[in-house]
Amino acid sequence: MRRTLIRYKAKPEMAEKNAALVSAVFAELKAARPDGVRYLTLRLEDDTFIHMVETAAEDGSSPIPKLAAFQAFQDGIRDRCAEPPLVRSAVIVGNYRMLDEP
């Protein structure tokens, strides 16, 4: 299992567009139902977005980047951001009913 956390802050005038693009990714995921990946996105009140991706593949590969909606989301991401995406590996320290556990 590999977990990755991505954090960035959207420009205020671009936050709704960013949220709509993220929602489209989730709609495509729900339709495609790929195995081996779990994905969560949070939007904070200051238009900071936090994405948590969990992949089952040993190499950390994910089917998400292959989705058309994700490619549309990626297009122009830096122009939508006041603070660029910061990608970090993440380890769960504690979890109470938020995430499924194997």
C-alpha positions in Angstrom: 0.0 0.0 0.0 1.3 3.4 -0.9 -0.3 6.6 0.4 0.3 10.0 -1.1 -0.9 13.4 0.1 -1.2 16.3 -2.3 -1.8 19.8 -1.0 -2.3 23.1 -2.9 -4.2 26.3 -2.5 -6.4 27.5 -5.4 -6.8 31.1 -6.4 -10.1 32.3 -5.0 -11.5 33.0 -8.5 -10.5 29.5 -9.6 -11.6 27.4 -6.6 -15.0 26.6 -7.9 -13.7 25.5 -11.3 -11.1 23.4 -9.5 -13.8 21.8 -7.4 -15.8 21.0 -10.5 -12.9 19.4 -12.2 -12.2 17.3 -9.1 -15.8 16.2 -9.0 -15.6 15.1 -12.6 -12.6 12.8 -11.6 -14.7 11.2 -8.9 -17.7 10.7 -11.3 -15.4 9.0 -13.8 -13.9 6.9 -11.0 -17.3 5.8 -9.8 -18.2 4.8 -13.4 -15.0 3.0 -14.2 -14.6 1.4 -10.7 -10.9 0.6 -11.0 -9.4 -1.8 -8.5 -6.4 -1.1 -6.3 -7.0 2.6 -5.7 -8.7 4.7 -3.1 -9.0 8.5 -3.3 -10.3 11.3 -1.1 -10.3 15.1 -1.7 -11.0 17.7 0.9 -11.5 21.4 0.4 -10.7 23.7 3.3 -12.4 27.1 3.9 -9.4 29.0 2.5 -9.6 27.1 -0.8 -6.8 24.7 0.1 -7.4 21.3 -1.5 -6.0 18.1 0.0 -6.0 14.9 -2.0 -5.2 11.5 -0.4 -4.5 8.7 -2.8 -3.9 5.1 -1.7 -2.7 2.5 -4.2 -2.4 -1.2 -3.8 0.4 -1.5 -6.4 3.8 -2.1 -5.0 5.3 0.5 -7.3 2.7 3.1 -6.3 1.2 3.2 -9.8 -2.4 4.3 -10.0 -5.1 4.2 -12.7 -6.2 7.8 -11.9 -3.8 9.6 -14.2 -5.2 7.6 -17.1 -8.7 9.0 -16.6 -9.8 11.6 -19.1 -11.3 13.7 -16.3 -8.0 13.6 -14.4 -6.1 14.7 -17.5 -8.6 17.6 -17.8 -8.0 18.4 -14.1 -4.3 18.4 -14.6 -4.5 20.8 -17.6 -3.9 24.3 -16.2 -3.6 23.2 -12.6 -0.7 25.6 -12.0 -2.7 28.5 -13.4 -5.5 27.7 -10.9 -3.2 27.6 -7.9 -2.1 30.4 -5.6 0.2 27.8 -4.0 1.5 25.0 -6.2 0.9 21.3 -5.5 3.1 19.8 -2.9 3.3 16.0 -3.1 4.3 13.9 -0.1 4.3 10.3 0.9 1.9 9.8 3.9 1.7 7.2 6.7 -1.5 6.8 8.8 -0.7 7.3 12.4 -4.2 6.9 13.7 -7.6 6.1 12.1 -11.0 5.7 13.7 -13.6 4.8 11.1 -12.5 7.3 8.5 -10.6 4.8 6.3 -11.1 1.1 5.8 -8.4 -1.0 7.2 -7.3 -4.3 5.8 
